[in-house]
Amino acid sequence: MNIDQQLAAAEARLTQLQHRLVEYASDADERGRIYDKIRATRREIDRLSNLQPTN
């Protein structure tokens, strides 16, 4: 996968995690796990964004 595809996949995962967060709003333990995954995915998006060439 190229950087654009990896970035698109990470952004799609972030959207899915955000939806899961709403689904598990009343479960504090699961919410914590989802927040950890969201943070990791955001870091990955930042890393991939920095790898993209600028024009």
Chimera marker file (.cmm) of the C-alpha trace (Angstrom):
<marker_set name="trace">
<marker id="1" x="0.000" y="0.000" z="0.000" r="1" g="1" b="0" radius="0.5"/>
<marker id="2" x="1.222" y="3.485" z="-0.723" r="1" g="1" b="0" radius="0.5"/>
<marker id="3" x="1.063" y="6.307" z="1.818" r="1" g="1" b="0" radius="0.5"/>
<marker id="4" x="-2.242" y="7.663" z="0.475" r="1" g="1" b="0" radius="0.5"/>
<marker id="5" x="-3.876" y="4.250" z="0.811" r="1" g="1" b="0" radius="0.5"/>
<marker id="6" x="-2.467" y="3.734" z="4.302" r="1" g="1" b="0" radius="0.5"/>
<marker id="7" x="-3.702" y="7.163" z="5.330" r="1" g="1" b="0" radius="0.5"/>
<marker id="8" x="-7.183" y="6.470" z="3.933" r="1" g="1" b="0" radius="0.5"/>
<marker id="9" x="-7.290" y="3.136" z="5.783" r="1" g="1" b="0" radius="0.5"/>
<marker id="10" x="-6.226" y="4.765" z="9.063" r="1" g="1" b="0" radius="0.5"/>
<marker id="11" x="-8.852" y="7.494" z="8.652" r="1" g="1" b="0" radius="0.5"/>
<marker id="12" x="-11.507" y="4.825" z="8.013" r="1" g="1" b="0" radius="0.5"/>
<marker id="13" x="-10.413" y="2.972" z="11.178" r="1" g="1" b="0" radius="0.5"/>
<marker id="14" x="-10.645" y="6.219" z="13.135" r="1" g="1" b="0" radius="0.5"/>
<marker id="15" x="-14.213" y="6.751" z="11.920" r="1" g="1" b="0" radius="0.5"/>
<marker id="16" x="-15.132" y="3.180" z="12.912" r="1" g="1" b="0" radius="0.5"/>
<marker id="17" x="-13.598" y="3.661" z="16.356" r="1" g="1" b="0" radius="0.5"/>
<marker id="18" x="-15.528" y="6.892" z="16.842" r="1" g="1" b="0" radius="0.5"/>
<marker id="19" x="-18.761" y="5.053" z="16.018" r="1" g="1" b="0" radius="0.5"/>
<marker id="20" x="-17.848" y="2.277" z="18.465" r="1" g="1" b="0" radius="0.5"/>
<marker id="21" x="-17.231" y="4.909" z="21.126" r="1" g="1" b="0" radius="0.5"/>
<marker id="22" x="-20.841" y="6.060" z="20.770" r="1" g="1" b="0" radius="0.5"/>
<marker id="23" x="-22.083" y="2.453" z="20.932" r="1" g="1" b="0" radius="0.5"/>
<marker id="24" x="-20.174" y="1.785" z="24.167" r="1" g="1" b="0" radius="0.5"/>
<marker id="25" x="-20.882" y="5.110" z="25.844" r="1" g="1" b="0" radius="0.5"/>
<marker id="26" x="-22.136" y="3.430" z="29.018" r="1" g="1" b="0" radius="0.5"/>
<marker id="27" x="-19.227" y="0.939" z="29.349" r="1" g="1" b="0" radius="0.5"/>
<marker id="28" x="-16.285" y="2.771" z="30.958" r="1" g="1" b="0" radius="0.5"/>
<marker id="29" x="-13.791" y="-0.088" z="30.468" r="1" g="1" b="0" radius="0.5"/>
<marker id="30" x="-14.554" y="-0.505" z="26.770" r="1" g="1" b="0" radius="0.5"/>
<marker id="31" x="-14.561" y="3.281" z="26.315" r="1" g="1" b="0" radius="0.5"/>
<marker id="32" x="-11.044" y="3.402" z="27.748" r="1" g="1" b="0" radius="0.5"/>
<marker id="33" x="-9.839" y="0.718" z="25.342" r="1" g="1" b="0" radius="0.5"/>
<marker id="34" x="-11.440" y="2.536" z="22.413" r="1" g="1" b="0" radius="0.5"/>
<marker id="35" x="-9.862" y="5.846" z="23.459" r="1" g="1" b="0" radius="0.5"/>
<marker id="36" x="-6.449" y="4.129" z="23.491" r="1" g="1" b="0" radius="0.5"/>
<marker id="37" x="-7.039" y="2.820" z="19.968" r="1" g="1" b="0" radius="0.5"/>
<marker id="38" x="-8.230" y="6.267" z="18.831" r="1" g="1" b="0" radius="0.5"/>
<marker id="39" x="-5.063" y="7.892" z="20.195" r="1" g="1" b="0" radius="0.5"/>
<marker id="40" x="-2.872" y="5.297" z="18.478" r="1" g="1" b="0" radius="0.5"/>
<marker id="41" x="-4.741" y="5.737" z="15.197" r="1" g="1" b="0" radius="0.5"/>
<marker id="42" x="-4.417" y="9.523" z="15.377" r="1" g="1" b="0" radius="0.5"/>
<marker id="43" x="-0.662" y="9.139" z="15.936" r="1" g="1" b="0" radius="0.5"/>
<marker id="44" x="-0.494" y="6.868" z="12.901" r="1" g="1" b="0" radius="0.5"/>
<marker id="45" x="-2.425" y="9.422" z="10.816" r="1" g="1" b="0" radius="0.5"/>
<marker id="46" x="-0.038" y="12.171" z="11.940" r="1" g="1" b="0" radius="0.5"/>
<marker id="47" x="2.980" y="10.002" z="11.087" r="1" g="1" b="0" radius="0.5"/>
<marker id="48" x="1.618" y="9.129" z="7.652" r="1" g="1" b="0" radius="0.5"/>
<marker id="49" x="0.664" y="12.743" z="6.969" r="1" g="1" b="0" radius="0.5"/>
<marker id="50" x="4.245" y="13.784" z="7.691" r="1" g="1" b="0" radius="0.5"/>
<marker id="51" x="5.528" y="11.217" z="5.191" r="1" g="1" b="0" radius="0.5"/>
<marker id="52" x="3.475" y="12.643" z="2.352" r="1" g="1" b="0" radius="0.5"/>
<marker id="53" x="5.437" y="14.795" z="-0.049" r="1" g="1" b="0" radius="0.5"/>
<marker id="54" x="4.494" y="18.455" z="-0.190" r="1" g="1" b="0" radius="0.5"/>
<marker id="55" x="4.032" y="20.190" z="-3.524" r="1" g="1" b="0" radius="0.5"/>
<link id1="1" id2="2" r="1" g="1" b="0" radius="0.2"/>
<link id1="2" id2="3" r="1" g="1" b="0" radius="0.2"/>
<link id1="3" id2="4" r="1" g="1" b="0" radius="0.2"/>
<link id1="4" id2="5" r="1" g="1" b="0" radius="0.2"/>
<link id1="5" id2="6" r="1" g="1" b="0" radius="0.2"/>
<link id1="6" id2="7" r="1" g="1" b="0" radius="0.2"/>
<link id1="7" id2="8" r="1" g="1" b="0" radius="0.2"/>
<link id1="8" id2="9" r="1" g="1" b="0" radius="0.2"/>
<link id1="9" id2="10" r="1" g="1" b="0" radius="0.2"/>
<link id1="10" id2="11" r="1" g="1" b="0" radius="0.2"/>
<link id1="11" id2="12" r="1" g="1" b="0" radius="0.2"/>
<link id1="12" id2="13" r="1" g="1" b="0" radius="0.2"/>
<link id1="13" id2="14" r="1" g="1" b="0" radius="0.2"/>
<link id1="14" id2="15" r="1" g="1" b="0" radius="0.2"/>
<link id1="15" id2="16" r="1" g="1" b="0" radius="0.2"/>
<link id1="16" id2="17" r="1" g="1" b="0" radius="0.2"/>
<link id1="17" id2="18" r="1" g="1" b="0" radius="0.2"/>
<link id1="18" id2="19" r="1" g="1" b="0" radius="0.2"/>
<link id1="19" id2="20" r="1" g="1" b="0" radius="0.2"/>
<link id1="20" id2="21" r="1" g="1" b="0" radius="0.2"/>
<link id1="21" id2="22" r="1" g="1" b="0" radius="0.2"/>
<link id1="22" id2="23" r="1" g="1" b="0" radius="0.2"/>
<link id1="23" id2="24" r="1" g="1" b="0" radius="0.2"/>
<link id1="24" id2="25" r="1" g="1" b="0" radius="0.2"/>
<link id1="25" id2="26" r="1" g="1" b="0" radius="0.2"/>
<link id1="26" id2="27" r="1" g="1" b="0" radius="0.2"/>
<link id1="27" id2="28" r="1" g="1" b="0" radius="0.2"/>
<link id1="28" id2="29" r="1" g="1" b="0" radius="0.2"/>
<link id1="29" id2="30" r="1" g="1" b="0" radius="0.2"/>
<link id1="30" id2="31" r="1" g="1" b="0" radius="0.2"/>
<link id1="31" id2="32" r="1" g="1" b="0" radius="0.2"/>
<link id1="32" id2="33" r="1" g="1" b="0" radius="0.2"/>
<link id1="33" id2="34" r="1" g="1" b="0" radius="0.2"/>
<link id1="34" id2="35" r="1" g="1" b="0" radius="0.2"/>
<link id1="35" id2="36" r="1" g="1" b="0" radius="0.2"/>
<link id1="36" id2="37" r="1" g="1" b="0" radius="0.2"/>
<link id1="37" id2="38" r="1" g="1" b="0" radius="0.2"/>
<link id1="38" id2="39" r="1" g="1" b="0" radius="0.2"/>
<link id1="39" id2="40" r="1" g="1" b="0" radius="0.2"/>
<link id1="40" id2="41" r="1" g="1" b="0" radius="0.2"/>
<link id1="41" id2="42" r="1" g="1" b="0" radius="0.2"/>
<link id1="42" id2="43" r="1" g="1" b="0" radius="0.2"/>
<link id1="43" id2="44" r="1" g="1" b="0" radius="0.2"/>
<link id1="44" id2="45" r="1" g="1" b="0" radius="0.2"/>
<link id1="45" id2="46" r="1" g="1" b="0" radius="0.2"/>
<link id1="46" id2="47" r="1" g="1" b="0" radius="0.2"/>
<link id1="47" id2="48" r="1" g="1" b="0" radius="0.2"/>
<link id1="48" id2="49" r="1" g="1" b="0" radius="0.2"/>
<link id1="49" id2="50" r="1" g="1" b="0" radius="0.2"/>
<link id1="50" id2="51" r="1" g="1" b="0" radius="0.2"/>
<link id1="51" id2="52" r="1" g="1" b="0" radius="0.2"/>
<link id1="52" id2="53" r="1" g="1" b="0" radius="0.2"/>
<link id1="53" id2="54" r="1" g="1" b="0" radius="0.2"/>
<link id1="54" id2="55" r="1" g="1" b="0" radius="0.2"/>
</marker_set>
